[in-house]
Amino acid sequence: AVYSPFETVTVLALDAWWAETCAKTIIVSGSLELAERHGNAGLVIEPDGTTRCFGGFEAYFLTPDPH
């Protein structure tokens, strides 16, 4: 078994195979470096429920219209 500091990883990329490669690399290495270096955005969830976005992933969330 591989220990990872992340419970769940989601990566956005132009190609599905690359998103999957980056997500698996993040899980195994415990580092966001590969995805960030190639300009990918994503989201990781840690075992305690802490959620962290990287690469501008926040821009993909919808925010309520204040009007």
C-alpha positions as a LaTeX table, in Angstrom:
\begin{tabular}{lrrr}
\hline
Residue & $x$ (\AA) & $y$ (\AA) & $z$ (\AA) \\
\hline
Ala1 & 0.00 & 0.00 & 0.00 \\
Val2 & 1.13 & 3.52 & $-0.78$ \\
Tyr3 & 0.72 & 6.25 & 1.83 \\
Ser4 & $-0.53$ & 9.50 & 0.37 \\
Pro5 & $-1.33$ & 12.78 & 2.09 \\
Phe6 & $-4.34$ & 13.03 & $-0.25$ \\
Glu7 & $-7.63$ & 11.12 & $-0.10$ \\
Thr8 & $-8.92$ & 12.36 & $-3.47$ \\
Val9 & $-7.28$ & 14.14 & $-6.40$ \\
Thr10 & $-8.92$ & 15.80 & $-9.40$ \\
Val11 & $-6.87$ & 17.32 & $-12.22$ \\
Leu12 & $-8.11$ & 19.30 & $-15.23$ \\
Ala13 & $-6.09$ & 18.92 & $-18.42$ \\
Leu14 & $-6.69$ & 19.10 & $-22.17$ \\
Asp15 & $-6.34$ & 15.32 & $-22.48$ \\
Ala16 & $-7.97$ & 12.79 & $-20.16$ \\
Trp17 & $-4.89$ & 10.54 & $-20.19$ \\
Trp18 & $-2.74$ & 13.44 & $-18.98$ \\
Ala19 & $-5.20$ & 14.41 & $-16.23$ \\
Glu20 & $-5.19$ & 10.78 & $-15.04$ \\
Thr21 & $-1.37$ & 10.61 & $-15.17$ \\
Cys22 & $-1.06$ & 13.80 & $-13.13$ \\
Ala23 & $-3.66$ & 12.68 & $-10.59$ \\
Lys24 & $-1.93$ & 9.32 & $-10.05$ \\
Thr25 & 1.46 & 11.02 & $-9.79$ \\
Ile26 & 0.09 & 13.37 & $-7.12$ \\
Ile27 & $-1.36$ & 10.44 & $-5.15$ \\
Val28 & 1.87 & 8.41 & $-5.31$ \\
Ser29 & 4.36 & 11.26 & $-4.84$ \\
Gly30 & 2.29 & 13.38 & $-2.44$ \\
Ser31 & 3.35 & 16.43 & $-4.47$ \\
Leu32 & 1.46 & 18.82 & $-6.75$ \\
Glu33 & 4.66 & 19.73 & $-8.62$ \\
Leu34 & 4.07 & 17.80 & $-11.88$ \\
Ala35 & 0.56 & 19.15 & $-12.42$ \\
Glu36 & 1.48 & 22.72 & $-11.46$ \\
Arg37 & 4.63 & 22.71 & $-13.60$ \\
His38 & 2.53 & 21.87 & $-16.66$ \\
Gly39 & $-0.12$ & 24.48 & $-15.90$ \\
Asn40 & $-2.89$ & 22.10 & $-14.87$ \\
Ala41 & $-5.55$ & 23.05 & $-12.35$ \\
Gly42 & $-7.05$ & 20.75 & $-9.79$ \\
Leu43 & $-8.29$ & 19.93 & $-6.35$ \\
Val44 & $-6.97$ & 17.67 & $-3.59$ \\
Ile45 & $-8.80$ & 16.47 & $-0.51$ \\
Glu46 & $-6.78$ & 15.37 & 2.51 \\
Pro47 & $-7.89$ & 12.54 & 4.83 \\
Asp48 & $-9.09$ & 15.06 & 7.44 \\
Gly49 & $-11.39$ & 16.68 & 4.85 \\
Thr50 & $-9.18$ & 19.70 & 4.13 \\
Thr51 & $-9.68$ & 20.77 & 0.52 \\
Arg52 & $-6.96$ & 22.57 & $-1.44$ \\
Cys53 & $-7.18$ & 23.97 & $-4.94$ \\
Phe54 & $-4.19$ & 24.53 & $-7.20$ \\
Gly55 & $-3.50$ & 26.05 & $-10.60$ \\
Gly56 & $-6.48$ & 28.41 & $-10.51$ \\
Phe57 & $-9.09$ & 25.67 & $-10.02$ \\
Glu58 & $-11.17$ & 28.12 & $-7.96$ \\
Ala59 & $-12.20$ & 29.80 & $-11.22$ \\
Tyr60 & $-14.26$ & 26.71 & $-12.10$ \\
Phe61 & $-16.56$ & 27.05 & $-9.09$ \\
Leu62 & $-19.88$ & 28.79 & $-9.54$ \\
Thr63 & $-20.58$ & 31.57 & $-7.07$ \\
Pro64 & $-24.08$ & 32.70 & $-6.17$ \\
Asp65 & $-25.29$ & 35.86 & $-7.89$ \\
Pro66 & $-25.53$ & 38.55 & $-5.17$ \\
His67 & $-28.44$ & 40.26 & $-6.99$ \\
\hline
\end{tabular}
